[in-house]
Amino acid sequence: MCLRQGGWLGNRCHDCHQSGKAVGWREIIMSETKFTTAEIDAGKSPEQLFGERMKRFQDALQLQQPDRVPSMLGFGYMLSEYGGITRQEQQDNFEVSQNLLEKAALEFQPDAAFGVFGLGPGPSKALGDQMTKWPGVGLGPDGSFQFAEQEFMKAEDYDAFLHDPSDWALRTYLPRAFSKLGGLANLPPFGMFAFGFYHTSNFAAYASPQLLESMKAFNEAVQETLVAIGKMMESGGRMIGLGFAPPFFMGGALIEAPFDFMSDTLRGMRGIMLDMHRRPEQLLAAQEKVLRFQVEFAKNQAKATNTPYAFIPLHRGSDGFMSLPQFEKFYWPTLKRMMLELIDDGIMPGCFYEGVWDQRLEYLAELPKGKSFGWFQSSNIFKVKEVLGDTMCILGGMPNSMLQGGTVEQVRDFTRRLCQEVGKGGGYIMGTNIGELEGANPILVKAWMDATKEFGVY
């Protein structure tokens, strides 16, 4: 696919198509892209750039002062907007999406860059996932990914969940949440396998057509996952080949605060709010179960991938969702213990603090120094630095709205303040408040990245 025509991607170049020439990124740089950043002007090799960028992130994460403030861009659907394609094509056509990502990264020159977060809809489609919608899958070709919350766990399920979470998830939750896994409801209790040889006489129970169809769907989802991971690895390798550092937390475990785990995909917002009042002890006991198997999963993931990070998006612990007494009882204790257990095992947990956390910052200061990172969406980033600057690496700070409707002067001024105040002494990674750049003005993104290099030098 040629990158020469029409915006960032456009149509296939007639001359290249006729001649059969493959247009590589180095040719594009030399022929069309004008770079003014210090790295490109200095003529550094991709290997040199990669080493410098990796060190910037490592220093920032350890609360040390790098040579300058590192930056990380999640382009997201911005790539389709400026490539002149639909979001569905960006999602489904790896080569087109990757070409856009490479060109965007080379144009804006962040230290790390990625496209749309996640594996895409392949596994969800294979399983009949009823909780997500994607461009072209439940949405139009230019829709944005949606999480459609439902109450897949009923209040009366608590006893079964507490008795055996794995059995309940396998035989009750999965058939409810995934339309193609209904056959799993026909499974005998898995504990029967401990009956050894004698249980083989019961194997006819596993021959039901519905169960076999569910197992087929499960296998298809596994294959889709492997394909998606392969594409992510290829993308990462190609970005490293251009000199960009990979987003440091990708490849590590994705887990949730135990409260959010119970809320997001099980009880839903209405159910969890009722549980805090009607069945608080069951809710707390369920969180203990969730804590245990999430920590085990994160440790195994870190060992399998050699990625000592765990990313924890926090959805319902913010100032506006629950009171401080509720936070102290239902949210913080299990989240803190989970993070401490990961830290003790050499894993750095990083949380995306969705919403405003200004009233909770003092709690976060209880965490060990230099052992976690925090990505803050709507909190006062300057107060975050004041309270947590010597506790955790801080990520974010640039309002997405400013990159959509601000001016170059506003972007430069705010970037200067972020670098000087939040970046003071190190321990800061420049990024947006929300992970992706959907709707951003590329002129403002370029001004932002250039200003980060200008004002972020230590």
C-alpha positions in Angstrom: 0.0 0.0 0.0 1.5 3.3 -1.1 1.7 6.2 1.4 2.3 8.9 -1.2 -1.2 9.9 -2.3 -4.0 11.6 -0.4 -3.6 12.7 3.2 -1.8 10.1 5.3 -2.8 7.1 3.2 -5.2 7.9 0.5 -5.4 5.9 -2.7 -2.8 3.6 -4.2 -0.2 5.6 -6.2 -0.7 4.9 -9.9 3.0 5.1 -10.7 4.1 2.8 -7.9 1.2 0.4 -8.7 2.2 0.2 -12.4 5.9 -0.2 -11.7 5.4 -2.6 -8.8 7.8 -0.6 -6.7 7.5 -1.0 -2.9 7.8 2.4 -1.2 9.6 2.1 2.1 9.5 4.4 5.1 13.0 5.8 4.5 12.0 6.9 0.9 8.9 8.6 2.3 11.0 10.5 4.9 13.5 11.6 2.3 11.0 12.6 -0.4 8.0 14.0 1.4 8.2 14.4 5.1 9.9 17.5 6.6 11.2 16.8 10.1 12.4 19.6 12.3 12.9 17.7 15.6 16.4 17.5 17.1 16.6 13.7 16.7 16.0 13.7 13.0 18.2 16.7 12.3 21.0 15.1 14.3 20.9 12.1 11.9 20.6 9.5 14.7 20.0 5.9 13.7 16.8 4.1 14.8 19.0 2.0 17.1 20.3 5.2 18.9 16.8 6.6 19.1 15.4 3.4 20.5 18.1 3.2 23.2 17.6 6.9 24.3 13.8 6.6 24.4 13.8 3.4 26.4 16.1 5.0 28.9 13.8 8.0 29.2 10.9 5.8 30.2 13.0 3.7 32.6 14.3 6.8 34.3 10.9 8.3 34.6 9.3 5.1 36.0 12.0 5.0 38.7 11.4 8.6 39.6 14.7 9.6 38.2 15.5 12.6 36.0 16.0 11.6 32.3 17.6 13.9 29.7 14.1 15.2 28.9 10.5 14.4 29.6 9.5 11.3 27.6 6.2 11.3 25.6 3.7 8.5 24.7 1.0 8.9 22.1 -2.0 6.6 21.7 -3.3 7.6 18.2 -6.4 5.5 18.3 -9.1 6.5 15.8 -7.1 9.6 14.8 -5.3 7.4 12.3 -8.5 6.6 10.4 -9.6 10.3 10.5 -6.5 11.5 8.8 -6.0 8.5 6.6 -9.3 9.0 5.0 -10.6 5.5 5.9 -13.3 4.1 8.1 -12.6 3.0 11.6 -13.7 -0.5 10.6 -11.0 -0.6 7.9 -8.4 0.7 10.5 -9.6 -2.1 12.8 -9.7 -4.9 10.3 -6.9 -4.1 7.8 -3.6 -4.5 9.7 -1.3 -3.3 6.9 -3.2 -0.2 6.3 -3.5 0.6 10.0 0.2 -0.2 10.6 1.3 2.1 7.7 -0.7 4.9 9.2 0.8 4.3 12.6 4.3 4.4 11.3 3.7 7.6 9.3 2.1 9.3 12.2 4.9 8.3 14.6 7.5 9.5 12.1 5.7 12.8 11.7 5.0 13.6 15.3 8.1 11.9 16.8 6.9 10.8 20.3 9.1 8.5 22.3 6.4 5.7 22.2 3.3 5.3 20.1 0.5 2.8 19.6 -2.8 2.7 17.6 -6.0 1.4 19.0 -5.6 -0.4 22.4 -6.7 -4.0 22.5 -7.0 -7.1 20.4 -9.9 -6.1 18.2 -13.2 -7.8 17.8 -12.0 -11.2 16.6 -12.3 -13.1 19.9 -15.5 -11.3 20.8 -17.2 -12.3 17.5 -16.1 -15.9 17.9 -17.7 -16.1 21.3 -20.8 -14.1 20.7 -19.7 -11.5 23.2 -22.8 -9.5 24.4 -20.9 -6.8 26.3 -18.9 -5.0 23.6 -19.7 -3.3 20.3 -17.1 -2.4 17.6 -16.9 -0.6 14.3 -18.8 -2.9 11.9 -19.8 -5.2 14.8 -22.9 -3.9 16.4 -22.0 -0.3 15.2 -21.6 1.5 11.9 -18.2 1.5 10.2 -17.3 4.7 11.9 -18.6 3.9 15.4 -16.4 4.0 18.5 -15.8 0.9 20.6 -18.5 0.6 23.2 -18.8 -1.4 26.4 -22.5 -2.3 26.9 -22.8 -3.1 30.6 -25.3 -5.8 31.7 -26.1 -7.6 35.0 -24.7 -11.0 34.2 -24.4 -12.0 37.8 -27.7 -11.9 39.8 -27.8 -11.1 43.5 -28.8 -14.7 44.2 -25.6 -15.9 42.6 -23.3 -14.7 45.4 -23.4 -18.0 47.3 -22.4 -20.0 44.3 -19.7 -17.5 43.4 -18.3 -17.6 46.9 -18.4 -21.4 47.0 -16.5 -21.9 43.8 -15.8 -18.8 41.5 -14.3 -21.0 38.7 -17.2 -23.4 38.5 -19.7 -20.6 38.6 -17.9 -18.6 35.9 -17.6 -21.7 33.6 -21.1 -23.1 33.9 -23.2 -20.0 34.7 -21.4 -16.7 33.7 -20.0 -17.7 30.4 -23.3 -19.1 29.0 -25.0 -15.8 30.0 -22.3 -13.4 28.7 -21.4 -15.1 25.5 -24.1 -16.3 23.1 -22.0 -19.1 21.6 -21.0 -20.6 24.9 -24.4 -21.6 26.0 -23.4 -25.3 25.9 -21.0 -24.9 28.8 -24.1 -24.9 31.0 -24.3 -28.6 30.3 -20.9 -29.3 31.9 -20.8 -31.5 35.0 -19.0 -29.9 37.9 -15.3 -29.9 37.1 -14.6 -31.2 40.6 -15.7 -34.6 39.3 -12.4 -34.9 37.4 -10.8 -35.6 40.8 -12.7 -38.9 40.7 -10.0 -40.0 38.2 -10.5 -43.2 36.3 -14.0 -43.7 37.6 -15.1 -40.4 36.0 -14.4 -41.6 32.5 -17.6 -43.6 32.6 -19.4 -40.2 32.8 -17.7 -38.8 29.7 -20.9 -39.2 27.6 -22.0 -36.0 29.3 -19.4 -34.1 27.3 -20.8 -35.2 24.0 -23.9 -32.9 23.8 -24.1 -31.0 20.5 -24.5 -27.7 22.3 -21.3 -28.3 24.4 -19.3 -29.3 21.4 -20.4 -26.2 19.5 -19.3 -24.1 22.5 -15.9 -25.8 22.6 -15.6 -25.1 18.9 -16.4 -21.4 19.4 -13.9 -21.3 22.3 -11.2 -22.8 20.1 -11.9 -20.2 17.4 -11.6 -17.4 19.9 -8.2 -18.7 21.0 -7.1 -18.8 17.4 -8.3 -15.2 16.8 -6.5 -14.2 19.9 -3.2 -15.7 18.7 -3.6 -14.0 15.3 -4.3 -10.6 17.0 -1.3 -11.1 19.3 0.9 -11.9 16.3 -0.1 -8.7 14.7 0.6 -6.7 17.9 4.0 -8.3 18.0 4.7 -7.5 14.4 3.6 -3.9 14.9 5.8 -3.5 18.0 8.8 -4.9 16.1 8.3 -2.6 13.2 8.0 0.4 15.5 11.2 -0.6 17.3 12.8 -0.9 13.9 11.9 2.8 13.4 13.5 3.7 16.7 10.3 4.0 18.9 10.0 2.5 22.3 7.1 0.2 22.9 4.4 1.3 25.4 6.1 -0.1 28.5 3.0 -1.7 30.1 1.7 -3.5 27.0 2.2 -7.3 27.2 1.7 -7.2 30.9 -1.5 -8.3 32.7 -4.7 -6.4 32.4 -6.6 -6.6 35.7 -9.0 -4.6 37.7 -9.6 -3.3 41.2 -11.6 -6.1 42.9 -14.6 -3.8 43.3 -14.5 -2.9 39.6 -14.2 -6.5 38.7 -17.4 -7.3 40.6 -19.1 -4.2 39.0 -18.0 -4.0 35.4 -18.7 -7.4 34.0 -20.7 -9.1 36.8 -23.2 -7.0 38.8 -23.3 -3.8 36.8 -23.5 -0.3 38.3 -27.1 -0.7 39.7 -26.4 -4.1 41.2 -23.1 -3.1 42.8 -24.6 0.1 44.4 -27.4 -2.0 45.9 -24.9 -4.6 47.1 -23.0 -2.0 49.1 -26.2 -1.4 51.1 -28.0 -4.8 51.0 -25.2 -7.4 51.1 -22.0 -5.7 52.0 -20.4 -8.7 53.6 -20.9 -10.9 50.6 -19.5 -8.1 48.3 -16.4 -7.9 50.5 -16.0 -11.7 50.6 -16.3 -11.8 46.8 -13.6 -9.2 46.4 -11.2 -11.4 48.4 -11.8 -14.2 45.9 -11.2 -11.8 43.0 -8.0 -10.5 44.5 -6.6 -13.9 44.9 -7.0 -15.2 41.3 -6.2 -11.8 39.7 -2.8 -11.7 41.6 -2.1 -15.2 40.5 -3.0 -14.4 36.9 -0.8 -11.2 36.9 2.2 -13.1 38.3 1.8 -15.9 35.7 1.4 -13.3 32.9 4.6 -11.5 33.9 6.6 -14.7 33.9 5.2 -15.9 30.6 5.8 -12.6 28.7 8.8 -11.3 30.7 6.8 -8.0 31.1 6.9 -7.0 34.8 3.9 -4.7 34.6 0.2 -4.9 35.3 -2.2 -2.3 33.9 -5.3 -1.6 36.1 -8.0 0.7 34.7 -10.0 2.1 37.6 -13.6 2.8 36.8 -15.6 3.3 40.0 -13.4 4.6 42.8 -13.4 8.2 41.8 -14.6 11.2 43.9 -18.0 11.3 42.2 -18.9 7.6 42.4 -18.7 6.8 46.2 -18.2 8.6 49.5 -14.9 8.5 51.3 -16.3 6.0 54.0 -17.4 3.7 51.1 -14.0 4.1 49.4 -12.3 3.2 52.7 -14.5 0.1 53.1 -15.2 -1.3 49.7 -12.5 0.0 47.3 -9.2 0.9 48.6 -8.3 -2.0 50.9 -8.4 -4.7 48.3 -6.9 -2.5 45.6 -4.0 -1.5 47.8 -3.4 -5.1 48.9 -3.5 -6.3 45.3 -0.9 -3.7 44.3 1.3 -4.4 47.2 1.3 -8.1 46.5 2.3 -7.4 42.9 5.0 -5.1 43.9 6.4 -7.7 46.3 6.7 -10.1 43.4 8.6 -7.6 41.3 5.6 -6.4 39.2 5.0 -2.7 38.7 1.2 -1.9 38.8 0.0 1.1 36.9 -3.5 2.5 37.3 -5.6 4.6 35.0 -7.4 6.8 37.5 -10.6 7.5 35.6 -12.6 10.6 36.7 -11.5 12.9 39.5 -9.3 11.5 42.3 -8.4 14.7 44.1 -10.0 13.6 47.4 -8.2 10.2 47.3 -4.6 11.3 46.5 -3.5 11.0 50.1 -4.5 7.3 50.0 -2.3 6.7 47.0 0.6 8.2 48.8 0.5 5.1 51.0 2.0 3.1 48.2 5.8 2.3 48.1 7.9 5.0 46.4 8.9 4.4 42.8 7.1 1.1 42.5 3.9 2.1 40.5 2.7 4.6 37.9 -0.5 6.5 37.6 -2.3 7.8 34.5 -4.8 10.5 35.6 -7.8 11.5 33.5 -9.5 14.5 35.2 -7.7 15.0 38.5 -5.8 18.3 39.1 -2.5 17.2 37.6 -0.5 19.8 39.5 -2.0 18.7 42.8 -1.2 15.1 41.8 2.4 16.1 41.4 2.4 17.9 44.8 1.0 14.9 46.6 2.4 12.0 44.7 5.5 13.3 43.0 7.8 11.3 45.2 5.5 8.2 45.3 4.8 7.3 41.7 5.6 8.1 38.1 2.8 10.4 36.7 1.5 10.0 33.2 -0.9 12.3 31.3 -1.8 15.9 31.9 -2.6 17.2 28.4 -6.4 17.7 28.0 -7.7 16.0 24.9 -10.1 18.9 24.4 -7.1 21.3 24.0 -5.7 19.2 21.2 -9.1 19.3 19.5 -10.1 22.9 19.8 -7.2 24.9 21.3 -4.6 27.1 19.7 -0.9 26.5 19.1 -0.1 29.1 21.7 -2.4 27.5 24.3 -0.9 24.1 23.6 2.7 25.4 23.9 1.9 27.4 27.1 0.3 24.4 28.8 3.0 22.0 27.7 5.6 24.4 29.2 3.8 24.4 32.5 3.4 20.6 32.5 7.1 20.2 31.8 8.2 22.8 34.4 5.9 21.8 37.2 4.8 18.2 36.8 8.0 17.2 35.1 10.2 18.9 37.8 12.8 16.5 39.1 11.7 13.6 36.8 9.1 10.9 37.3 6.8 12.3 34.6 5.7 10.9 31.2 3.9 13.3 28.8 0.6 12.1 27.5 -3.1 12.9 27.1 -5.7 12.7 29.9 -7.5 10.0 27.9 -5.5 7.4 26.2 -6.3 8.0 22.6 -6.2 11.0 20.2 -9.5 10.6 18.5 -10.6 14.0 17.0 -7.3 15.7 17.6 -6.0 18.4 15.3 -2.7 17.2 13.9 -1.2 20.7 13.8 -1.8 20.9 17.6 -0.4 17.4 18.2 2.8 18.5 16.3 3.0 21.7 18.3 2.6 19.7 21.5 5.3 17.2 20.7 7.7 19.9 19.6 7.0 21.9 22.7 7.7 18.8 24.9 11.1 18.5 23.4 11.8 22.2 23.8 10.6 22.7 27.3 11.1 19.2 28.7 14.9 19.2 28.6 16.4 18.9 32.1 
